[in-house]
Every structure is written in structure tokens, then in C-alpha cells.
């Protein structure tokens, strides 16, 4: 079951990805009618498959949406609120989305509108952010997200080139959030040895990423 967490993120349990309800695990009646409207001429199986694809696209877009909104606003709490509103609007506009179209540009356009709405309200309350400055903020945020996306793709490619034991060490330290001592206990190596290995791997990754970005391979 999909739902929106308090921080604006979409959360999916292991049991199903059938719906992406804004709260409580099930969309309100009005939203259900809107989603059902896009599948009037489909069989139940086709309707379910299309809705599943929409939910999956929404989930996959979260990191890019979050990055764009955070870059535009520069405040984590405000960004979480705007991401939540953006996800709600995306869900309510599910019937408007053409499923052969690119999802991310459509979702980012909605996010851009929600950021603009937030900045208008913020400016009205605090007398900041002129109309001339706001488009510059959004353009800079979009550019930052595009750059971040390229770097992320390069990093993924470089990670795949690492030996499996090097990837395992990185996952232990950064994905599983293990301490150096815990890794030492598991591997039987000294702290200095583990620290040196992690440093070498990080430097190797940094060099690889920069090389891929310069060559346009990302």
C-alpha cells in the first residue's frame, strides 16, 4: 500500500503498490473517481496495471522532486511541506496524465507551480522575493537538479565498476550506517586498515565520477 509520509515522501509497504493515497492508505472518494475516470474503457486488469505504473513513476520521481524543491527553497521543513502538497496535486491530477508521456517533466512542472505558490505566500507574509527574483531561483534549482542527476548517474556507474568487496565495505559504512568498530569486528581488520580502504575507495570513486562527467558518459 502506498501513502504519503509526514515528510512529504511516498512510502510503499511490501504488500502492494496498488494505490498511492495521500493519507490513511486509501484516496478520498473524489480522488478515486478521478483516477477511475482515466480507465473508463479498460478492463479491471488494465486499469490496475496502469494505476500501478502511475504509482511507480510517482515513487521513482521523489528524489528529483525533493531535490528541486529543496534547492528552490533552501529550507528542509518548507521543502517537506511543498513536496507533500506537490504529491497531493500529482495524485489528484492522475486522470490528466497521458501515460505515454514523460512523467518527470510533468511532475516537475507541478512542483514548480507549488514552489511559486509557496514563494508568493512567503513574499506576502515577509515582504521578500520579488517577481524578478523568483524565476531566477527556480531556474537555478532546476539546473542544480539536472547537474545532481548527472552526478548520481555517474556515481552509480562507478559503483558498478568497483570490486564486490569494495562495494560491500561502502554499503556497510554508508548504507547500513555501521561504525568503523563494527566493521572491524565483522571483518577482523584493524581500524586503520578499514579507514584507509574506505578513503582509497572514495578517492577512486571521486576520480571515476569526474572522468565520466567530463567525458559525458554519465
Buried (B, 14 or more C-beta within 10 A) or exposed (E): BBBBEEBBBBBBEEEEBBBBBBEEEBBBEEBEEBBBEBBEEBEEEEBEEBBBEBBBBBBEBBBBBBBBBBBBBEEEEBBBBBBBBBBBBBBBEBBEBEEEEEBBEBBBEBBBEBBBEBBEEBBEEEEEBEEEEBEEBBEEBBEBBEEBBBBBBBBEBBBEEBEEEBBBBBEBBEEEEBEBEBBBEEBEBEEEEBBEBBEEBEEBBEEBBEEBBEEEEB
